[in-house]
Structure formats: structure tokens, C-alpha cells
Amino acid sequence: MYEHEIPNLSDKRVLILYPRAQTRNVYLTGLLNQYGDNLIYTRLTEDVTTWEVWIDQLVDELAAALPGFKSNAASQTKSGPTQAAQALAESLSSYLSNHKNSDYLLYIDEIDRIEQGKAFSQFVHDFVNGMPANLKIAFNARLLTLEPFAPFVQDGTAVVLGTEKRATDLIFQPQSEPTKPQLEVYAFGQGHVLVNGRPIDSWDGALPRQLFYYFTDNDRVTRADIFETFWPRLSRKEATNVFHVTKRKITECISNNVLDGGNYELTSYASGFYVPSDKLVRNYDVDEFEAAVNEASTTLDEDKEAAALRRAIDIYRFPFLQDYDMPWVQDRREKLRLMYADALIDMGRWHKRRDEYGPALGFYARALKEMPQREDIYRDCMLMYWRLDRHDDAIMQYKLLAEHLDHTVGISPSRDTTELHDKIAADVR
């Protein structure tokens, strides 16, 4: 599916706009084009904080959008979410039975104003299952938790929009064991973690958060590795005590965000190594970045290579854990930065092979910001400028390189680069 293309919805009941997508509003435009006046848009306002209040608002907005629509769903909220959901679904079924040849979409925006707990999950489950066949429902928000939508994800009646550049639908990917909590770990930038779509806002100190990322980034580590990384000056006994307290806090941070009240550890211990726990499903942006880079370097299909490179470049938005200064983080950050720069260069070369000089130049210029020591990329930039008839910019690029080399290592540009400069200068004259 191409980016922003609306898929075939014939067998779907639920549309989930992925919360971390950058272009969710683009999909609203596409859905408006597809449904026209049959798209019923509703947005939760600031005063809507419970599902009961939301039902009041929803019934009013449906009545405004559908002439003659009436429902007693709001009065049923005292009896519970199931009764309210059934009443609303029955009312919509009755109303839309007179419009059997028309498809409708109920688009609910900013649904995260409501706590997505058990009552909300029950309402969504019963409402969606009771909806008429010619009505679908779309959910859009900055945060969406997994539990309300898990049944529809698992049975295939939900579709996720906004993950085209990712390898999976992340927490909304169907799982062989759907009861496992879903971790989303983002380490590019300042770092943030979500459990079933709920962010971990408090780590009870910096150390649990740092150890969490260390475990996530290292699939197989010994206790000696951990102690040397975090507590090299403590005795083994002291380090062991601190380690167990910190590890327990990580478990609490994860488990507190799962509605079933279970106890979920990030790691398990086997054969002397701490390895990822099989009680959780982990989606880690760094893993996905590295997988995309690896795919790009191994595939023989140039279209697949470009798609993988674009995915890697899109994932790497900021340096790895940019606010951390621990040695292991700094080493990892540098390795990933170089991989990112190589991906930019490879993407530039992909466009260069197709004589697409403008896009190639853009990727080369971005690569130079990461690797200003690469004379060959300066030379590629000069060549792209020349091909674009931007002679002055090409010559300026040479001057920037000469200044950089003189300032950093005290040498002049190579003969190949100087010869290219002379050809460009001669072409100007």
C-alpha cells in the first residue's frame, strides 16, 4: 500500500490511525474524499473526561449530523457500558436501515481525553460488534491504548493507517499470543516508552530508566557486564543490591501500565545471561532501524533497497538517547550515527544512478552534516550542483571543503576534487 492510500475497507469495522504517525490528518482528508457527507466527524472537547459524558456528546452530535436520529444511549450509562453501547448501536442500526445502499464512517477525534480503562474498552467492544454493516468507526488520538482495540486487531476487522514506513503495525500488530503486553521503545531522541499504548511517565529515578534502555539495547548480557557498565566502583555485594532494587522498579513501571494487574519483567535469566522476557512483545525503533539498514545492504532489488533506506532514514529522527552521557550510550550513539550517515549516502547514490540530481544532492548534504570529513561526498555535492547548473554553489562547496581540511588536518583537497573544481570553473568561463 502506498503512503496515505486508503485501503479496501469492505471487511473492516474499525480504522485505527496510528498515534505516532506524523500524517494522521492527511488520512482524514482521504476519508473525507471517500465518504463525503457520509463521514460523521466528532471531536471530544476538553470537558469530556469520562465515557459517560462522551456518550451524551456523541448522541447530540449524531442527532445534529443525522436528521431524525434519536437514541436513549445516554440514559443507559447508569446501567453500564454494555447497555449504553447496545442502545447506541441499535439506534444507529434502525436509522441506517433506511440507507442500506450507503456506507457511513463515524470518525472520533481526540479520543484520548477519556481514560481508556476497562469500562471504555467494554463500551467500544459492544458498540463495534453491534454496529450496522454499513457503518464503520475510526479512532484518532495522540495516544491509543491496545486493550479496547485488541479483539478487532486479532480477528482482522481493524485496519491501522499511518504505519506504512514501519515494518509492522507496532502495538496493533496481530499477535500469536494476544494477552502479552506490547512494549513500544523509542530511543532516538530523548527516549520514551509505552506499554500497551500507555506512556511510562515516571521511572522513580534516572537509574531504572537507564538500565531499561541498556537491557532493551542488549539482548544478551551477563551480570558482570551490567556491573561493569553501571557500578564499576561498588563491591559485588553492593552492586547486587542496587541491581535488584533497580530491576524491580523496572518491572513495576511496566506492570503498572497493564490493566490485568500482572507482573511483567523486562528480562529473564538463562544460562548466565539476561535475555528479553517471553512475557512481553517488544517493538524497538533501533532494532527496526538496524533491520532496515541491513535489508538495504543485502537486497538485490533496487526498489526494495530504496524502500528500506527510506524507512531507516525516517526512523532516525534524532541521535540515540541524546540527553544521556554514559559511555555505553555515547559509543552506541556514534555507531548508529555513522549507520544513518551511510544510509543517507546510499540514498543519494540511488538517486544519482537515476540522474535525479536534486534529491541526490539533498541526501548528500544531510550526510555531510553527520560526516563532514568525507571528501568524496563533498565531491558528489559539487557534481550534483554542476549537473543542476548551479556552478557558484559547486565552487562554494569546494571552498568549504578546503577550509574544513585546512582547519582540521592541515591539508588541501585531493587531486580528484581539485580537477573537478577546475572543470566546473572552466565551464563557468
C-alpha positions as CSV (number, residue, x, y, z in Angstrom):
1,M,0.0,0.0,0.0
2,Y,1.4,3.4,-0.9
3,E,1.7,6.1,1.7
4,H,-1.6,7.8,2.6
5,E,-3.6,5.4,0.4
6,I,-6.8,4.4,2.0
7,P,-7.1,0.5,1.8
8,N,-10.1,-1.5,0.9
9,L,-12.4,-1.3,3.9
10,S,-15.0,-3.8,2.8
11,D,-14.2,-6.4,5.5
12,K,-13.2,-3.9,8.2
13,R,-15.2,-2.4,11.0
14,V,-12.6,-0.3,12.8
15,L,-10.0,2.1,11.5
16,I,-7.1,3.0,13.8
17,L,-5.0,6.0,13.0
18,Y,-1.6,5.1,14.4
19,P,-0.9,7.7,17.2
20,R,2.8,8.1,16.4
21,A,2.3,8.7,12.7
22,Q,3.2,12.2,11.5
23,T,0.5,12.5,8.9
24,R,-2.7,11.4,10.6
25,N,-4.6,14.4,9.4
26,V,-3.8,13.5,5.8
27,Y,-5.8,10.4,6.2
28,L,-8.8,12.4,7.4
29,T,-8.7,14.3,4.1
30,G,-8.6,11.0,2.2
31,L,-11.5,9.6,4.2
32,L,-13.5,12.8,3.5
33,N,-12.9,12.4,-0.2
34,Q,-14.1,8.8,0.0
35,Y,-17.1,9.2,2.2
36,G,-18.2,12.8,1.6
37,D,-21.3,13.8,3.5
38,N,-21.5,10.3,4.9
39,L,-18.4,10.9,7.2
40,I,-19.7,11.9,10.6
41,Y,-16.9,13.8,12.4
42,T,-16.9,14.2,16.1
43,R,-14.2,15.5,18.4
44,L,-14.0,15.2,22.1
45,T,-13.9,18.5,23.9
46,E,-11.9,19.4,27.0
47,D,-14.8,18.9,29.3
48,V,-15.3,15.3,28.2
49,T,-13.3,13.2,30.6
50,T,-15.4,10.1,31.1
51,W,-17.1,7.7,28.8
52,E,-20.5,8.6,30.2
53,V,-20.0,12.3,29.4
54,W,-18.8,11.3,26.0
55,I,-21.9,9.3,25.2
56,D,-24.0,12.4,25.9
57,Q,-21.9,14.4,23.5
58,L,-21.9,11.6,20.9
59,V,-25.6,11.3,20.9
60,D,-26.1,15.0,20.5
61,E,-23.6,15.2,17.6
62,L,-25.2,12.2,15.8
63,A,-28.5,13.9,16.1
64,A,-27.1,17.0,14.5
65,A,-25.5,15.1,11.7
66,L,-28.3,12.6,11.0
67,P,-31.7,14.3,10.8
68,G,-34.3,12.5,12.8
69,F,-31.8,10.4,14.7
70,K,-32.7,9.6,18.3
71,S,-31.2,7.4,21.0
72,N,-31.6,6.6,24.7
73,A,-28.0,5.5,25.0
74,A,-27.1,8.4,27.3
75,S,-29.8,7.3,29.8
76,Q,-28.4,3.8,29.7
77,T,-25.0,4.8,31.0
78,K,-26.1,4.2,34.6
79,S,-26.7,0.6,33.8
80,G,-23.2,0.2,32.5
81,P,-21.1,0.4,29.3
82,T,-22.7,-2.7,27.7
83,Q,-26.2,-1.3,27.9
84,A,-25.2,2.1,26.6
85,A,-23.3,0.5,23.7
86,Q,-26.2,-1.7,22.8
87,A,-28.6,1.1,22.9
88,L,-26.5,3.3,20.7
89,A,-25.8,0.5,18.2
90,E,-29.5,-0.4,18.0
91,S,-30.4,3.3,17.3
92,L,-27.8,3.6,14.6
93,S,-28.9,0.3,13.0
94,S,-32.5,1.4,13.0
95,Y,-31.7,4.7,11.4
96,L,-29.2,3.4,8.8
97,S,-31.5,0.6,7.8
98,N,-33.2,3.2,5.6
99,H,-29.8,3.9,4.0
100,K,-28.7,0.3,3.2
101,N,-27.0,1.3,0.0
102,S,-24.8,4.0,1.6
103,D,-21.7,3.4,3.6
104,Y,-21.0,5.7,6.6
105,L,-18.0,6.4,8.7
106,L,-18.1,7.7,12.3
107,Y,-14.7,9.5,12.8
108,I,-13.9,10.1,16.5
109,D,-11.1,12.5,17.1
110,E,-9.1,13.1,20.3
111,I,-10.5,10.0,22.0
112,D,-7.5,10.1,24.4
113,R,-9.3,12.7,26.5
114,I,-11.0,9.7,28.1
115,E,-9.2,7.2,30.3
116,Q,-9.1,4.1,28.2
117,G,-9.8,1.7,31.0
118,K,-12.0,-1.3,31.4
119,A,-15.3,0.5,31.1
120,F,-14.2,2.3,27.9
121,S,-12.9,-1.0,26.5
122,Q,-16.2,-2.7,27.2
123,F,-18.2,0.1,25.5
124,V,-16.0,0.0,22.4
125,H,-16.2,-3.8,22.2
126,D,-20.0,-3.9,22.5
127,F,-20.6,-0.8,20.3
128,V,-18.5,-2.0,17.4
129,N,-19.9,-5.5,17.5
130,G,-23.4,-4.2,17.4
131,M,-22.9,-1.6,14.6
132,P,-24.8,-2.0,11.4
133,A,-22.9,-3.4,8.4
134,N,-22.9,-0.1,6.6
135,L,-21.2,1.9,9.4
136,K,-17.5,1.9,10.2
137,I,-15.8,3.7,13.1
138,A,-12.4,5.5,13.0
139,F,-10.4,6.4,16.1
140,N,-7.8,9.2,16.1
141,A,-5.7,10.4,19.1
142,R,-2.2,11.2,20.2
143,L,-2.4,8.2,22.5
144,L,-4.4,5.0,21.9
145,T,-4.1,2.0,24.2
146,L,-4.2,-1.5,23.0
147,E,-6.9,-3.1,25.1
148,P,-10.0,-1.5,23.6
149,F,-9.0,-2.5,20.1
150,A,-7.1,-5.8,20.6
151,P,-10.1,-8.0,19.7
152,F,-10.6,-6.3,16.4
153,V,-6.8,-6.3,15.7
154,Q,-6.7,-10.0,16.4
155,D,-9.7,-11.0,14.3
156,G,-8.6,-8.8,11.4
157,T,-11.6,-6.5,11.4
158,A,-9.5,-3.5,12.3
159,V,-7.1,-1.7,9.9
160,V,-4.2,0.5,11.0
161,L,-3.3,3.6,9.0
162,G,-0.1,5.5,9.3
163,T,2.5,2.7,9.7
164,E,3.5,2.4,6.0
165,K,7.1,3.3,6.8
166,R,7.3,0.9,9.6
167,A,8.0,-2.9,9.4
168,T,4.9,-3.7,11.5
169,D,1.7,-2.1,12.9
170,L,3.6,-2.0,16.2
171,I,1.3,-2.5,19.2
172,F,-1.7,-3.0,16.8
173,Q,0.0,-5.9,15.0
174,P,-1.9,-9.2,15.5
175,Q,-0.1,-11.5,17.9
176,S,0.0,-15.2,18.3
177,E,-0.5,-14.7,22.0
178,P,-2.6,-11.6,22.2
179,T,-2.6,-11.5,26.0
180,K,1.1,-10.4,26.1
181,P,1.7,-6.7,26.8
182,Q,3.1,-4.7,24.0
183,L,6.2,-2.5,24.6
184,E,7.0,0.4,22.3
185,V,10.5,1.6,22.9
186,Y,11.8,4.8,21.2
187,A,15.5,5.5,21.8
188,F,16.2,8.0,19.0
189,G,15.9,11.4,20.7
190,Q,15.2,11.8,24.4
191,G,13.7,8.4,24.6
192,H,10.2,7.3,25.6
193,V,8.4,4.0,26.4
194,L,4.8,2.9,26.1
195,V,3.2,-0.2,27.4
196,N,0.0,-1.2,25.5
197,G,0.0,2.4,24.4
198,R,0.3,4.0,27.8
199,P,3.5,6.0,28.4
200,I,5.7,5.3,31.3
201,D,5.8,8.9,32.8
202,S,7.6,8.1,36.0
203,W,10.6,5.8,36.4
204,D,11.2,6.5,40.1
205,G,14.6,7.9,39.3
206,A,17.1,8.0,36.5
207,L,18.8,4.7,37.1
208,P,15.8,2.4,36.3
209,R,15.3,4.2,33.0
210,Q,18.9,3.9,32.1
211,L,19.0,0.2,32.9
212,F,15.8,-0.3,31.0
213,Y,17.4,1.1,27.8
214,Y,20.6,-0.9,28.4
215,F,18.6,-4.2,28.6
216,T,16.5,-3.2,25.6
217,D,19.5,-2.4,23.5
218,N,21.5,-5.5,24.6
219,D,19.7,-8.8,24.1
220,R,22.3,-10.9,25.9
221,V,24.3,-9.6,28.8
222,T,25.9,-11.0,31.9
223,R,25.6,-9.6,35.4
224,A,29.3,-8.8,35.2
225,D,28.6,-6.7,32.0
226,I,25.9,-4.8,33.9
227,F,28.0,-4.2,37.0
228,E,31.0,-3.0,35.0
229,T,28.8,-0.6,33.0
230,F,26.8,0.9,35.9
231,W,28.6,0.3,39.2
232,P,32.3,-0.4,38.5
233,R,33.4,1.1,41.8
234,L,30.9,-0.8,44.0
235,S,31.7,-4.1,45.6
236,R,29.9,-7.1,44.1
237,K,27.6,-7.2,47.1
238,E,26.7,-3.5,46.9
239,A,26.2,-3.7,43.2
240,T,24.0,-6.8,43.5
241,N,21.7,-5.0,46.0
242,V,21.4,-1.9,43.8
243,F,20.8,-4.0,40.7
244,H,17.9,-6.0,42.2
245,V,16.2,-2.9,43.5
246,T,16.6,-1.1,40.1
247,K,15.4,-4.2,38.2
248,R,12.3,-4.5,40.5
249,K,11.5,-0.8,39.8
250,I,11.6,-1.5,36.0
251,T,9.1,-4.4,36.5
252,E,6.8,-2.1,38.4
253,C,6.9,0.6,35.8
254,I,5.9,-1.9,33.1
255,S,3.3,-3.8,35.1
256,N,1.5,-0.6,36.4
257,N,0.6,0.1,32.8
258,V,-1.1,-3.2,32.1
259,L,-4.8,-3.5,33.0
260,D,-4.7,-7.1,34.0
261,G,-2.7,-6.4,37.1
262,G,0.0,-9.0,36.2
263,N,3.7,-8.9,37.0
264,Y,5.8,-8.4,33.9
265,E,9.6,-8.4,33.9
266,L,11.6,-7.0,31.0
267,T,14.2,-9.8,31.1
268,S,14.6,-13.4,32.1
269,Y,17.8,-15.1,33.3
270,A,19.0,-18.1,31.4
271,S,22.4,-19.9,31.3
272,G,24.2,-16.9,32.9
273,F,22.7,-14.3,30.6
274,Y,19.9,-11.7,30.9
275,V,17.7,-12.1,27.8
276,P,14.4,-10.5,26.7
277,S,11.4,-11.9,28.6
278,D,9.0,-14.0,26.6
279,K,6.1,-12.4,28.6
280,L,6.3,-9.2,26.6
281,V,6.3,-8.3,22.9
282,R,8.8,-5.6,22.2
283,N,8.9,-3.0,19.4
284,Y,12.2,-1.1,19.4
285,D,12.9,1.6,17.0
286,V,16.7,0.9,17.0
287,D,16.1,-2.7,16.1
288,E,13.9,-1.7,13.2
289,F,16.4,0.9,12.1
290,E,19.2,-1.6,12.0
291,A,17.0,-4.2,10.3
292,A,16.1,-1.7,7.6
293,V,19.8,-0.8,7.0
294,N,20.7,-4.5,6.8
295,E,17.9,-5.1,4.3
296,A,19.1,-2.3,2.2
297,S,22.6,-3.6,2.1
298,T,21.7,-7.2,1.3
299,T,18.8,-7.0,-1.2
300,L,19.5,-7.1,-5.0
301,D,16.2,-5.4,-5.7
302,E,16.9,-1.6,-6.1
303,D,13.3,-0.7,-5.3
304,K,13.4,-2.7,-2.1
305,E,16.8,-1.1,-1.3
306,A,15.3,2.4,-1.6
307,A,12.2,1.5,0.5
308,A,14.5,0.1,3.2
309,L,16.7,3.1,3.2
310,R,13.8,5.5,3.4
311,R,12.4,3.5,6.3
312,A,15.7,3.7,8.1
313,I,16.1,7.4,7.5
314,D,12.6,8.1,8.6
315,I,13.1,6.2,11.9
316,Y,16.3,8.0,12.7
317,R,14.9,11.4,13.7
318,F,17.4,12.4,16.4
319,P,20.6,11.0,17.9
320,F,20.4,7.9,20.2
321,L,19.3,8.9,23.7
322,Q,20.6,12.3,23.1
323,D,20.4,13.5,26.7
324,Y,22.4,10.6,28.2
325,D,26.2,10.8,28.7
326,M,27.1,7.3,29.9
327,P,30.0,5.7,27.9
328,W,27.9,2.8,26.6
329,V,25.3,5.3,25.3
330,Q,28.0,7.5,23.6
331,D,29.5,4.5,21.9
332,R,26.2,3.3,20.7
333,R,25.1,6.8,19.6
334,E,28.2,7.1,17.4
335,K,27.8,3.7,15.8
336,L,24.1,4.5,14.9
337,R,25.0,8.0,13.7
338,L,27.5,6.5,11.2
339,M,24.9,4.0,10.0
340,Y,22.5,6.8,9.5
341,A,25.0,8.8,7.5
342,D,25.8,5.8,5.3
343,A,22.1,5.3,4.7
344,L,21.9,9.0,3.6
345,I,24.8,8.5,1.2
346,D,23.4,5.3,-0.2
347,M,20.1,7.0,-0.8
348,G,21.9,9.9,-2.5
349,R,23.7,7.4,-4.8
350,W,20.4,5.6,-5.5
351,H,19.0,8.9,-6.9
352,K,22.3,9.7,-8.6
353,R,22.1,6.5,-10.6
354,R,18.8,7.7,-11.9
355,D,20.1,11.1,-12.8
356,E,17.8,12.6,-10.1
357,Y,20.3,15.2,-9.1
358,G,18.1,17.4,-6.8
359,P,17.1,14.5,-4.5
360,A,20.6,13.1,-4.6
361,L,22.0,16.5,-3.5
362,G,19.6,16.7,-0.6
363,F,20.7,13.4,0.8
364,Y,24.4,14.1,0.3
365,A,24.1,17.5,2.0
366,R,22.4,15.8,5.0
367,A,25.1,13.2,5.1
368,L,27.8,15.9,5.3
369,K,26.3,17.3,8.4
370,E,26.9,13.9,10.0
371,M,30.3,13.2,8.4
372,P,32.0,16.5,7.4
373,Q,35.3,14.6,6.9
374,R,34.0,12.7,3.9
375,E,35.8,14.4,0.9
376,D,34.1,12.1,-1.6
377,I,30.7,13.4,-0.5
378,Y,31.8,17.0,-0.9
379,R,32.8,15.9,-4.4
380,D,29.5,14.3,-5.1
381,C,27.8,17.5,-3.9
382,M,29.9,19.6,-6.3
383,L,29.0,17.2,-9.2
384,M,25.3,17.4,-8.4
385,Y,25.4,21.2,-8.3
386,W,27.2,21.2,-11.6
387,R,24.6,18.9,-13.2
388,L,21.9,21.3,-11.9
389,D,23.8,24.3,-13.5
390,R,24.5,25.7,-10.1
391,H,28.1,26.5,-10.7
392,D,28.6,29.0,-8.0
393,D,27.2,26.6,-5.4
394,A,29.6,23.9,-6.7
395,I,32.6,26.2,-6.3
396,M,31.4,27.3,-2.9
397,Q,31.2,23.6,-1.9
398,Y,34.9,23.2,-2.9
399,K,35.8,26.3,-0.8
400,L,34.0,24.9,2.2
401,L,35.9,21.6,1.8
402,A,39.2,23.4,1.5
403,E,38.6,25.4,4.7
404,H,37.5,22.3,6.6
405,L,40.5,20.3,5.6
406,D,42.9,23.1,6.3
407,H,41.3,23.7,9.7
408,T,41.1,20.1,10.8
409,V,44.0,18.3,9.4
410,G,46.1,20.9,7.6
411,I,45.9,19.5,4.1
412,S,44.4,20.6,0.8
413,P,41.7,18.8,-1.2
414,S,42.8,15.8,-3.2
415,R,43.7,15.9,-6.9
416,D,40.4,14.3,-8.0
417,T,38.5,17.0,-6.1
418,T,40.7,19.8,-7.4
419,E,40.3,18.6,-11.0
420,L,36.6,18.5,-10.7
421,H,36.7,22.1,-9.3
422,D,38.8,23.2,-12.3
423,K,36.4,21.6,-14.8
424,I,33.4,23.4,-13.1
425,A,35.3,26.7,-13.0
426,A,36.2,26.3,-16.7
427,D,32.6,25.6,-17.6
428,V,31.6,28.9,-16.0
429,R,34.0,30.8,-18.1
